[in-house]
Amino acid sequence: MQPQKKTSFQDIRDEVLRRIQDRVWDQGALLPTEQELSEEFGCARATVNRALRELAERGIIDRKRKSGTRVAIAPVKQARLEITVTRQQVEDMNAVYRYRLVSRAAVPAPGWLSSQMGLTAGAEVLHLQCMHYADNSPFQFEDRWINIDAVPDVAEADFSQTGPNEWLLSRVPFSNAEITLSSVAADAALAGFLGTQEGAPLFLMERATWFQEQPVTFVRMHFHPGYRMRTQY
């Protein structure tokens, strides 16, 4: 006799989604509790919780602490922005990638960074400025701050050949991220780095990441004039 297949969170997620799509549970309907679903599927509550959490992130269900879980009245599709390696972005354009470290310094965190990231006053951070090129044309100027307490190895890391984004993604996990997209006018320094005129509009992405509530890194990425971002959902 073959052992019975263990119920995974994907199995529960897909079955809950099927019931919603088949109108077993209509819009606004209250779903069974996590305990009831765990008993039905013969699995731990944590497995059910993970399945429902993923559906909630996709906007298919609404979860509220005291009133339970309901099918969303107007399901919302969420576009996801992946944290990608700049090298890969450039190579996906069939362009030749080149990287240059502009500056590096270990400094006390400035007040605005401590406030934004929740760093302790005077925490030591590594401040890096880097340039990324596509076919020798400016692609991105990276201005990054890394919390040395969260990533002790970073103090000795060599960023002369590999950018900090690539280094961090290969070594440091993150549990939370906050991303802001905006447009800014190039100041004299940015205009010089990105080969444009002062005052030219630039696409700016700001990203902060944490691991288990400990601040890891904050970065500002200014892209060349005309840069566009595309996402799917």
Secondary structure, 3 states (H helix, E strand, C coil): CCCCCCCCHHHHHHHHHHHHHCCCCCCCCECCCHHHHHHHHCCCHHHHHHHHHHHHHCCCEEEECCCEEEECCCCCCCCCCCCCCHHHHHHHCCCCEEEEEEEEEEEECCHHHHHHHCCCCCCEEEEEEEEEEECCEEEEEEEEEEECCCCHHHHHCCCCCCCHHHHHHHHCCCCEEEEEEEEEECCHHHHHHHCCCCCCEEEEEEEEEEECCEEEEEEEEEECCCCCCCCCC
